[in-house]
Amino acid sequence: MPKPDAPTRESAKESAGRPAEEHSGGSAARTLLRLWPYVRPVRTRLFSAAFVAVLASCTGLVFPLVLKWLVDGPVAERDLGGVWLGALLLLLLGIAEALLFGLRRWLVARPLASVEAAMRADLYRHLQRLPVAFHDRWASGQLLSRGTTDLMLLRMFLAFPLTFLVVNGATIVVGMVILVAQDWALGLVLLTPLLPLVIFCAYFEGRYQTVARRAQDQVGDLTTVVEESVLGIRIIKGFGRHRSQARAFHDLSHTLRGTELAKARLLAAIYAVIMALPEVAIGAALVLGTVQVADGDLSTGTLVAFLSTALALRWPVESIGFLLAMSQESATATERYFEVMDAEPETLPVGGGAGAAVGVGLGSEIEAGIGSKSGAGTGRGAGSAVDLRSATGPEARSGPGEAGLRFHGVRFRYPDAPPDAPPALDRIDLHIRTGETLALVGATGSGKTTLTALVPRLHEVSEGRITLDGADIAEMDRERLRTLVAVAFEEPTLFSASVGENVLMGAEEAAGQPELARALDIAQADFAHALPQGTDTQVGEQGLSLSGGQRQRLALARAVVARPRFLVLDDPLSALDVHTEALVEAALRRVLRDTTALVVAHRPSTVLLADRVALLSGGRITAVGTHQELLRENAEYAWLMSGAEPASAREEADDTYAEGEAAR
């Protein structure tokens, strides 16, 4: 059921993929500093690698000094032994430089892989903690691109640009000192382009960061389209929409291509300036040095060494351009990563009080029951269920009339709803007594699914409170709450795992084949035993290898496998044929005797599973009673159950009721 006031796909893209100008919030250096908590555990190896790289790079600057000695000494004096000695020195220097760079690579490989893995693990854990409202706003492709492409960029930045910005900067400084020491006039000539280069790089930094951010957001949008096309391939083929989807993909690809070309143009301008100015300076220094040699003011060896040093500095200077470009892309990747990490997670109680935000950082552990169990209906056996009234603190406030599931003046408004929009749920007062089954009936869009989502705290109530046996769920640990409440959603979700693993996801770790067999029997999912590998058969992504009814029955089995104390079923039989539905209902009656249940129902046969019925209309409970009472007294309910006027609806419902009683 679509949620009132829920954000659309377009608004999600606007939120998660806004232009970079709106996202940029500071310099690239300040943004990249946020990576320090992840880098700190491996800082020793990274600093060692940087030191080794500086040493290797500076080793290369010794080559011109050896050449100077060779030209002014052994070559000028025709000393063959000295020439061989110089050649040997150059060979040893080359080997030392290669070994040092190899050592640097070895030092950074393992720790940077660990940093990327830690960041990805933290992102995944944090996504599990974030409320459903966050996932409603964000396109899945945007989140996927942050966990893959962006983190790959950050690992490359830590491995290469970060190190070589330091290394090449140190090399340029040392090289300039050597140049000025050899001849200060020629050294000043080579220093002339320095100021224009700094101004030019600062000018292009902001422009490139904007374009890089836009490109990364567009990659996320493109990933979303691909993911939706793969998951919705049956719809695309069934309606022959492959051309329109291809056009949508082409349009996004064309837009991304244009952004990448804009990046290329900026890089071309940066490279042109960074390469041209030093070349002009080297040419000027060559002319001036040649004149000095001709005048006898400079030795040939000094000129050779000077030019060799200047040429050795070409790579460090020219690399500054793409190193800065990669750093800007890494800064935007960092910004995108922390946009997700900065989102407020679901709150947890601290010291028995109301929840406080859970901090997220390197190596943080999963809390709130979102770790080994997937939130979708974890439960505990009736015999081993925790007694809420034995708890201390706010959970111990169970008094007369508080037993069961109770809504106290609950109001709920979606976080992104306009301020003047009416709440999705308003002043809900409802009491489901212990052991009772209540059917929730209402027209499409009345708020039934929203109401059921409040019980396991997939959404937080805006006002009022919900209690389980007198304990306010807002003051209850989520892990504890989700062992007491099991849920089955109208749209069943299965994971890329075996049938057994999908069902036992709703049970404790110790659950095994007996619990699995019982749950499959209740859900009339015995088809699982006839699959090629039985309950060990892999169902594939989203369970699309199964029919809709089969997926729904497995989701129902997952909800009842742990004998939960509280059961929330959101129209769990909608995809079943009438014969299978009757068998499932007969089995469910046995389960519902031992639990407190809230069941969303659209058909009279499902309503007859319940002891009482609540009518939800326009976000409010407008009537509560038995099926027969509401048929007689409430025209809207009669219309929902049969589409007929109350009188004829009563006659039709009486026949259904008699059949239901016979089935009991």
N, C-alpha and C positions, 0 to 999 in steps of 0.2 A: 504494500500500500504506500503510495507516495506520501511523504511527510509534508504537512502544511508549512509553508515558509522555508522549506529546505532549500539550500542554494542549488542553482542549476549548474550544469557542466560548464557553461560559459562563465558564470561567476567564479567557479573553482579555478578556471584557467586565469581569470583576471587576478585572482588572489595569489595563486601560486606561480604565475608566470608574468608578473607585471614588468614593464620596461625597466631597464637597469637603472635609469635615472632615479626611480622611486626607491630602489633598493640600496643604492650606494650610501653608506653612512660613515665615511671616514677614509683615511688613507689606506693604501694597500698594506703598508707595513703594520699599521695598527690592527688591521683585520687578520693578517697572517700570524700575529703574536698570539692569537687565540689557540693556535695549534700547540703552544708550549706545554700544556699539561700532558699531551700525548707524546711529545718529543722528550720530555724530561727524563723518563725512565731509561732512554737510550742515548742520553746526551753525551756520555763519555765516549762512546764509539763514534758518534757523529763529529764531535770536536776533534777526536783523534784522526778521523778520516779527513777533515778539513785541514788539519795541520800537515798531514802527509801530502795532501794535494798541493798545498802552498809550497812545501819543500820540493815536490816534484817540479812544479812550475818554475820555481826560482832556480832549480838545477838547470833548466833550459836556458836561463839567462847567463850561465857560466860559459856556454858555447862561444858567444862573441868574444869573451875575454881570452879564451884559449886561442881563438883565431887571431886576435890582436898580437898575442905573444908569438904565434907561428909566423905571421907576416913580417913583423918587425924584427924577429929573432932568427930562427932557423932558415926561413925562406930567404930573407935578405942576406944572410951570411952563407947560404947554400950548404947548410948543415943537414945532411940526409938523416943522420941519427935523430936529430931534434924533430925533424918532420915526422918520422915514425913514432916518436914519443908523443907528439901532439895528436897524431891519428889515434893512438891507443887511448889517450885521455878522452878524446871525443867519443870513442866507442864505449868506454866505461861510463861516461856521463849519460849516454843514450840508454844503456842497459839499466842504470840506476833510475833514470826517469821512468822507464817503462815499468820496472818493478814497483816503484812507489805508486804509480797510478793503478796498477793491479791490486796493490794492498788496499788502496782507498776503496776500490770497488768491492773488495771482499769485506771490508769493515762496515759498509753501509747496507749491503744486500739483505742480510737477515733482520737487522733491527727495523729497517723501513718496511719490510713485509709484515713485521709484527705490529708496527704503528698502523698500517692500513687495516690489518685484521681487527685490531682493537677498536678503531674508529667505526668500522662496519658493524662490529658486534654491538657497540654502544648505540649506534643508530637504530639497529633492529630492535634492541631491547626498549629503546625510548619510544619507537613506533608502537610497540605493544602496550606501553603505558598510556599513550595519548588517548583522550576521550574519542568516542565515536564521532562527535561533532567536528573534530579536526579532520578525520578521514572523509567526512562528508564534504568538506570544503576543498580538499586537495585532490588533484588528479593523480591517479596511481602512477602514471608515467613520470610525473615530476619527482615523486618520491623514489622511484626506481632509478632515475638518472642520477640522483644525489648519492645513492648507495653504490653506484657502479662507476659511471664516467667521471663524476666529480672526485671521488676518492682515488681513482687512478691518476687524475691530474695532480692531486696533492702528493701522492707517493713519488711521482716523477719530479715534482718541485723539490721535495726534500732530498731526493737522490742527486739531482743535477743542478737546476738553477740556484737553489739556496747555497750549495757548496761553492759553485763556480762564480757566483757574484762576489763571494768573499775571496776566493782564490784569485780570480782575475783582477779584482780590485787591488789585492796585495801585490800581484805581479806587476801591475801598471805602476804602482807607487815605487816598488823596488827598481823597476826598469827605468823610470824617470830619474831616480837618484843616480843610477849608473850613467845614464846619458849626460846629465848635468855635470857629473864628476869628470867625465871624459872631455867634454868641451861645453862650457856653460852657454856660449852663444848658440850653438846648434841645438842644445837642449831647450833653450827658450823658444826657438822656432817650432819645435815639436809640441811644446806646451800651449802654443797659441790657440789651437782648436778646442782646448778643454772647456772654456767657459761657454762658447756657442753650443757645444754638445750637451752640456748640463741643462741649458735653457731649453733646447729643442726636446730633450727626453722628458723634461717636466711638463712641457706643453702637450706632448702626445700621450702622456700617461693616462690622464683622465679620459681622453677620447677613446683610447683603446680599451680601457676598463669598461666603458659603457657598451661598446660593441661586443666585447667578449661576454658580458653578462647576458646581453640579448641573445647571442648565439646559444649559450647554455640553456636558457629558458626555452628556446625553440626546439632544442634537442629533446627536452622533457615533454613538450607538446607532441612532437613526432613519435616519441616512445609510447605515449598514451594512445595515439591513433593505431599504432601497430598492435599494441596489447589488446585493445578493444576489437580490432579486426580479427585477431586470432581467436579470442574467447567467443566472439559472436559470429564465427564463420558459418554456422548453420542458418542464422538469420540472413546474413549477407547472401548466401547461396539460395536460400528459400525464397527470398524476395527479388533475386536477381539484381542486387545493389552493388555488385562488384565494381561497376564503372564509377558510380558516385563515390564509393570509398576510395577508389584509385585516384579520382580527381581531388578528393580531400587530402590524400597523402601527397599527391603531386604539388598541390598548392603550398602545403607546409614545407615540403622539400625545396620548392622554388624559393620560398621566403628565407629558409635557412641558407640556401646557396647564395642569395643576395647578401645576407649578413656575413657569411664567410668571405665573400669577395671584398666586402668593405673592410674586413680585418686584413685581408691580403694587401689592399691598397695602402692601408696605414703602415703595415709592416714594410712594404716596398719603400715608402717615403722615409721611414726610420732607417732602413738599411742604406738607402742612397746617401743620406746625410752622414751617417756614422762611418761609412766607408770612404766617402769622397773627401771629407775634411782631413782625416789623417793622411790620405794619399797625397793630397796637395802639400801638406806640411812635410812629408818625407821627401817629396820632389824638391821643395825649396831647400831643405837641409842638404840634399845631395849636391845641388848646384853650389851652395855656399861652401860646403866641405871640399868640393873639388877645387874651387878657387883657392881655399886655404892651403890645400896640399900643393897646388901649383906655386903658391907664394912661399912655400916652405914653413908655413905657420902651423901645419898639422901633419902628423906622420900618416903614411898610407895605412899602417896597421890600425891606427886609431879610427880612421875613416871607415875601414872595413868593419871594425868592431861596433862603431856607432850605428852604421846602417844595418848590420846584422841584429843588433839589439832592437832597433826601430822596427825591423821586419818581424822579429820575434814577438813584439808587442801588438802586431796587427790583429792576431787572433783574439787576444784578450779584449782589445778595444772593439773590434767588429762584433764579438759575441754579446756585448752588452745589450745590443738591440733585441735579439730574440730571447735573451735571458730575462730582460725586463718584460717582454711580451708574455713569456711563460709565467712570470711572477704575477702579472696582472690577471691572467686566466686563473691562476691558483688562488689569488685573492677572492675572485668572484666565486670560485668553487667553495672556498672556505665560508664565504658569506652565505651561500646557498645551504651548505651543510648545517651551519649553526642557526639558520632560520627554522629548521626543523627541531634541532636540539634545544632551542630557546623556547619552544612552545610549551605551555604549562601542562604537565602530566596530570593524570588523575591523582587526587589527593588520598593520603592514607592517614589514619588516626595516629596521633602521637600521644603516648601515655594514656590511651583510653579516651582522649578527647576528639574533637573534630579534626578532620584530616588536614595535614599540611603537605605542601608540595614535596615530592621526592626528588632529591638532588640527583643529577645525572652526571657522571664523569667517567674517567678511564677505569675500566674494570668493575663498574658498578654492577650489583647483583639484581636479578629479577625479583620484584616484589609484587604484591597485590594479586597473587594467584594467576599471573599471566605467564609464568615460566613454563613448566612442563605440561600444564594443561591449557587448553586453548579456550578458555572463557566460555565456550559454547556448551554450557551445561555440565559442569563438573558437579559431582554429587557424592553423597555418603549414604551408606546403607542405613535403613531405618533402625536396624538393631544397634548400629554403632554411631548414630547421629549424636552430635554434641548437644547437650541440653543448654539452651540459651540462658535459662534461668539460674544455672549454676555459675554463671560468669560473674565477674566483679565489674564495678563501674556502671556505665550507662546501660549495659546489656542486662543488668539484673532488675530492671524496673518493670517486670511483668506483674500485672495485677489482674483483678477480676475483669473479664470482658476484653482483655488485651490479647488473648491467645489467638493464634492464626496470623493471617496476612491482613494488614489494615492500612488504608489510605486515609490520612488526616488532612483535610483541606488542601490537597495537593494541587499545585498550579505549575505548569511547565510552558516555557517559551523557548523556542530554538534560539541559540546564541546569535545567529545571523539574521533573525527576523527584524523587520523594520520596527522602530519604537512604538509606532501607532497601531501596529497589527495586533489583533486579539491573540491571547495565548492559545497554544495548541490544546492544552488541557486546563480547565478552570474549575477550581473548588471541587475536587474529586474527594468524596467521602464514601468509603466502601469498606466493608468488613467481611472477609472470608474466614469463617470459623475453622478451627482445627478439624481436619478430616473432611471438610466440605469441598465440593467442586462447584465453582461459579463459572457460568458461561458468559462471555462478554460479546454482545451483539451490537452492531451499528452499521450505518451506511459507509460506503467507501469514503475515506478522508475524514472520518469522525474522530480519529485519534486512537484507535484500538492498538495498533502496533506500537505507537509511541508510549502508551500506558504500560504495555508489557515490558518495554525496554527499560522502564524506570525501576523495575523490581530487582534485576541483577546489577543495577547502576551502570548500564551502558550509557545512560544520560543521567544527569543530576537534576533533581527537582528544583524549580525556581523558588517555590514557596511551599510551606507545609512539610509533612514528613510521612515516611512509610515505615511501618514497624513489622517485625517478625516476632511473634510471641512477646510483644511489648518492647523489643529492642529496636531502636532507631537504626536503620541500615546506613544512614549517613555517618554514624559513629562506630560502625562495624568495619573490621578489617575486610578488604575485598576478598582475600583468599578464603576467609571464614564464610563470608556471605555466599560465595559461589560454590562452596561445598554443601550449602543448605538449599540452594535454589538451582534447579536444572531448567534449561530452556530448549525448546525446539521451534525454529523459525519457519515462517511460511515458505521462504525460499531456502531450501536446504543447501548447505555448503559442505562439500567433501574435499578432502585434501589428497595430494598425490601420495597415497599410502594404501595399505591393504584394507580390505573390508573390516577385518578385526581391529586394526589399529584405529580406524575412523570411529568405530563404535565404542571401543574401550577408552577413547579420549575423554569420555564423560565419566570415567570411573577412577577409583584410586589406583595407585601403582600396582597394588597386590592383586587386582582383579584379573581373572583368567577365563578359561574356556567355559566353566559353568555359568558365570555371569553373562558372558557373551551369548551363549546358547539361549538363556532365559530372555534376554533383551530382544534377540532376533525373533523368538517365538511370540513375544508380546506384540511386536511391530509387524507380525506376519511377513517377516523378511527371510523366510526359509529358502528363498531363491539363492541366497548367498552360498549355501552348501552345494548348489548345483553348478556354481561357477567353475572355470577350468582348474583353479587351485583352491577351491573352496573359499573359506574366509581369509586365506592368505593371498587371494587374487588382488592385484593392484588395480584400483579403480580409475587411475589416470587423473589428470588435472581437472579440477572442478567436478570430478565424478561424471564427466560427460559420456563415458562409456556405458553408463547405466541410463535407464529411462527415468523420467521425472518422478513417477510413482515409486520406483525402487530407491531413488535418492531420498525421497521424503520418508520412506519407511526406515532407512538406515539412520537418518537424523532423529527420528522418533526413538529408535532403539538406543541411540547415544544419550538421549535425555532420560530414559528410564533405567539404564543399566545399573546405576548406583543407588537405586531405591531412594530418591531424594525426598526430603521432608516437605519441600515446596516445589511445585511443578508449574511451569508457565509454558503453555502450548499456543502458538500463534497459528491457528487454522492448520493443524498438522496433517489433515486428511484431504486437503483440497485436490491433490493430484491422483487420488485413488478411485478406482471404479467402485460401483455400488456394492459388489459382492466382497471385494477385498476390504472396503470400508466397514462393512458389517462385521467381518471377522476381527479386524483391528479394534473396533469399538467394543466387541465382546471381551477381548483380552484386556483392553484399557480399563474396563469397569473394575477388574480385579486390582489393578494398580491404583486406581483412584480411591479405592476404599482406605488405603494406607497412607495417603498423602493429602496435603492441602493444595488444591489446584485452581489455576486461573486459565481458562480455555477460551481463546477467541474462536467464535463459531459463525458460520454463514448459512449452515443448512440445519433444518430441524433435527435430522438424525444425530448430528453432533451435539446440538443443544440438549438432547435427551440424555446425554452422559452426565449432565450437571444436576445438582440439587436445586440451585437457583439460577436466575438469569438477571444480568444487569444490562440495561439499554444505554448505550453511549451515543449521544447526539450533539453535534457541534461542540465537542470537547467537554461535555458535562454528562454526568449520570442523571438521566431523566426518569428512570423507573427501575425498580428492583422487585422481583417476585418469581414465582414459578412460571414455567412455560405456559401452562394453562391460564394462569391469572393474567399474564401480560397479553395473551391472545384475546382475552375477553375485554380487557380494560384499556389497552393501548393500541391505537390505530396504526402508529408508525411501526411498532413491533410486528403487528399482524401483516402489514404490507411487506416488511423485510423478509418475513418467513415464507410468504407465499406469493407476494405480488398482487394479492386479491384484497377485497374489502374485508373488514373484520369478521363479518358473519360467515362468509364462505371460507375464510381462512381458518376459522375455528373448526368447521366440519372436517376440512382436510387435515388439520393438525391433530384432531381427535383420533383419526385413523392411524396417523404416524405414532402418536403417543401409545396407542394400544399395541402396536407392533413392537415398540420399544419396551414396554412392560413385559411382553411375552419373552423378549430376548433376555431380560434380566433374570 
